[in-house]
Amino acid sequence: MLKKSYSKTGIVCRVTFKLPAEVGAETAVLVGEFNDWDMGTEPMKKLKDGSFSQSVSLEAGQSYRFRYFLDGARWENDWEADAYAPNEHGADDSIVTV
């Protein structure tokens, strides 16, 4: 799930990425174009209900590809992304448009 909150100027959008507990993961990392697909970034915060959450400030007026990397072994898309696009690995990337 994606929650968007724009700055008063509209230049920046704070996007909260939330991954439901149903993914059944112990760890999750948000990776995408906004962090150069770096899987070594800070893990998402695991909430008491088993879901994961992370907020990122993004430049408005653009679309960004992203995915979730779970348990250091598997990829997951956002089930409520703004769109999806095929990638070079034969899968789809989630898209967030701000």
Short mmCIF file of the C-alpha atoms (twelve columns), coordinates in Angstrom:
data_MODEL
# 
_entry.id   MODEL 
# 
loop_
_atom_site.group_PDB 
_atom_site.id 
_atom_site.type_symbol 
_atom_site.label_atom_id 
_atom_site.label_alt_id 
_atom_site.label_comp_id 
_atom_site.label_asym_id 
_atom_site.label_seq_id 
_atom_site.Cartn_x 
_atom_site.Cartn_y 
_atom_site.Cartn_z 
_atom_site.pdbx_PDB_model_num 
ATOM 1  C CA . MET A 1  0.000  0.000   0.000   1 
ATOM 2  C CA . LEU A 2  1.204  3.489   -0.816  1 
ATOM 3  C CA . LYS A 3  0.317  6.598   1.159   1 
ATOM 4  C CA . LYS A 4  1.351  9.947   -0.368  1 
ATOM 5  C CA . SER A 5  1.731  13.280  1.390   1 
ATOM 6  C CA . TYR A 6  2.864  16.281  -0.671  1 
ATOM 7  C CA . SER A 7  4.831  19.220  0.704   1 
ATOM 8  C CA . LYS A 8  3.128  22.620  0.704   1 
ATOM 9  C CA . THR A 9  5.196  23.581  -2.341  1 
ATOM 10 C CA . GLY A 10 4.319  20.350  -4.160  1 
ATOM 11 C CA . ILE A 11 7.967  19.751  -5.016  1 
ATOM 12 C CA . VAL A 12 8.441  16.769  -2.695  1 
ATOM 13 C CA . CYS A 13 6.148  13.886  -1.845  1 
ATOM 14 C CA . ARG A 14 6.606  11.783  1.294   1 
ATOM 15 C CA . VAL A 15 5.583  8.247   0.322   1 
ATOM 16 C CA . THR A 16 4.923  5.640   2.975   1 
ATOM 17 C CA . PHE A 17 5.367  2.136   1.600   1 
ATOM 18 C CA . LYS A 18 3.499  -0.519  3.575   1 
ATOM 19 C CA . LEU A 19 3.767  -4.253  3.024   1 
ATOM 20 C CA . PRO A 20 1.068  -6.434  4.621   1 
ATOM 21 C CA . ALA A 21 1.802  -9.223  7.107   1 
ATOM 22 C CA . GLU A 22 0.455  -11.767 4.601   1 
ATOM 23 C CA . VAL A 23 3.839  -11.786 2.840   1 
ATOM 24 C CA . GLY A 24 5.045  -13.927 5.736   1 
ATOM 25 C CA . ALA A 25 8.520  -12.419 5.978   1 
ATOM 26 C CA . GLU A 26 10.911 -11.781 8.851   1 
ATOM 27 C CA . THR A 27 12.753 -8.946  7.077   1 
ATOM 28 C CA . ALA A 28 11.934 -6.615  4.179   1 
ATOM 29 C CA . VAL A 29 14.010 -4.038  2.320   1 
ATOM 30 C CA . LEU A 30 12.496 -1.379  0.042   1 
ATOM 31 C CA . VAL A 31 14.617 -1.061  -3.105  1 
ATOM 32 C CA . GLY A 32 14.087 0.945   -6.262  1 
ATOM 33 C CA . GLU A 33 15.282 3.648   -8.576  1 
ATOM 34 C CA . PHE A 34 15.255 6.161   -5.715  1 
ATOM 35 C CA . ASN A 35 18.043 4.266   -3.883  1 
ATOM 36 C CA . ASP A 36 19.850 2.722   -6.893  1 
ATOM 37 C CA . TRP A 37 18.342 -0.710  -6.110  1 
ATOM 38 C CA . ASP A 38 20.641 -0.986  -3.088  1 
ATOM 39 C CA . MET A 39 19.616 -4.091  -1.105  1 
ATOM 40 C CA . GLY A 40 22.034 -3.075  1.648   1 
ATOM 41 C CA . THR A 41 19.915 -0.103  2.700   1 
ATOM 42 C CA . GLU A 42 18.160 0.083   6.030   1 
ATOM 43 C CA . PRO A 43 15.458 -2.602  6.401   1 
ATOM 44 C CA . MET A 44 11.816 -1.636  6.583   1 
ATOM 45 C CA . LYS A 45 10.351 -1.387  10.087  1 
ATOM 46 C CA . LYS A 46 8.412  -4.475  11.100  1 
ATOM 47 C CA . LEU A 47 5.237  -3.493  12.941  1 
ATOM 48 C CA . LYS A 48 3.507  -5.418  15.751  1 
ATOM 49 C CA . ASP A 49 0.888  -6.784  13.338  1 
ATOM 50 C CA . GLY A 50 3.632  -8.339  11.146  1 
ATOM 51 C CA . SER A 51 3.396  -5.732  8.394   1 
ATOM 52 C CA . PHE A 52 6.324  -3.574  7.275   1 
ATOM 53 C CA . SER A 53 6.537  0.191   6.748   1 
ATOM 54 C CA . GLN A 54 9.040  2.726   5.435   1 
ATOM 55 C CA . SER A 55 8.703  6.356   4.350   1 
ATOM 56 C CA . VAL A 56 10.767 7.999   1.611   1 
ATOM 57 C CA . SER A 57 10.782 11.572  0.305   1 
ATOM 58 C CA . LEU A 58 10.625 11.634  -3.504  1 
ATOM 59 C CA . GLU A 59 10.748 14.423  -6.058  1 
ATOM 60 C CA . ALA A 60 7.218  15.068  -7.320  1 
ATOM 61 C CA . GLY A 61 6.305  14.868  -11.003 1 
ATOM 62 C CA . GLN A 62 8.051  11.552  -11.605 1 
ATOM 63 C CA . SER A 63 7.466  7.805   -11.573 1 
ATOM 64 C CA . TYR A 64 9.793  5.392   -9.794  1 
ATOM 65 C CA . ARG A 65 10.243 1.627   -10.136 1 
ATOM 66 C CA . PHE A 66 10.524 -0.331  -6.892  1 
ATOM 67 C CA . ARG A 67 10.163 -3.758  -5.286  1 
ATOM 68 C CA . TYR A 68 10.448 -5.331  -1.851  1 
ATOM 69 C CA . PHE A 69 13.284 -7.789  -1.082  1 
ATOM 70 C CA . LEU A 70 12.134 -10.250 1.581   1 
ATOM 71 C CA . ASP A 71 14.251 -12.368 3.918   1 
ATOM 72 C CA . GLY A 72 17.311 -11.748 1.742   1 
ATOM 73 C CA . ALA A 73 15.988 -14.254 -0.769  1 
ATOM 74 C CA . ARG A 74 12.768 -13.317 -2.592  1 
ATOM 75 C CA . TRP A 75 11.177 -10.384 -4.382  1 
ATOM 76 C CA . GLU A 76 7.666  -9.070  -3.848  1 
ATOM 77 C CA . ASN A 77 5.710  -6.362  -5.672  1 
ATOM 78 C CA . ASP A 78 3.339  -3.904  -4.055  1 
ATOM 79 C CA . TRP A 79 -0.176 -5.254  -4.608  1 
ATOM 80 C CA . GLU A 80 -1.567 -1.717  -4.727  1 
ATOM 81 C CA . ALA A 81 1.122  0.020   -6.814  1 
ATOM 82 C CA . ASP A 82 0.143  2.778   -9.240  1 
ATOM 83 C CA . ALA A 83 1.297  0.611   -12.173 1 
ATOM 84 C CA . TYR A 84 3.607  -2.257  -13.137 1 
ATOM 85 C CA . ALA A 85 6.331  -2.493  -15.784 1 
ATOM 86 C CA . PRO A 86 8.369  -5.474  -17.032 1 
ATOM 87 C CA . ASN A 87 12.033 -5.570  -16.040 1 
ATOM 88 C CA . GLU A 88 15.098 -7.198  -17.600 1 
ATOM 89 C CA . HIS A 89 14.833 -10.196 -15.236 1 
ATOM 90 C CA . GLY A 90 11.554 -11.473 -16.678 1 
ATOM 91 C CA . ALA A 91 9.420  -10.125 -13.822 1 
ATOM 92 C CA . ASP A 92 7.510  -6.902  -13.219 1 
ATOM 93 C CA . ASP A 93 8.506  -3.893  -11.130 1 
ATOM 94 C CA . SER A 94 5.993  -1.898  -9.118  1 
ATOM 95 C CA . ILE A 95 5.616  1.772   -10.077 1 
ATOM 96 C CA . VAL A 96 4.854  4.712   -7.785  1 
ATOM 97 C CA . THR A 97 3.910  8.005   -9.459  1 
ATOM 98 C CA . VAL A 98 4.187  11.197  -7.423  1 
# 
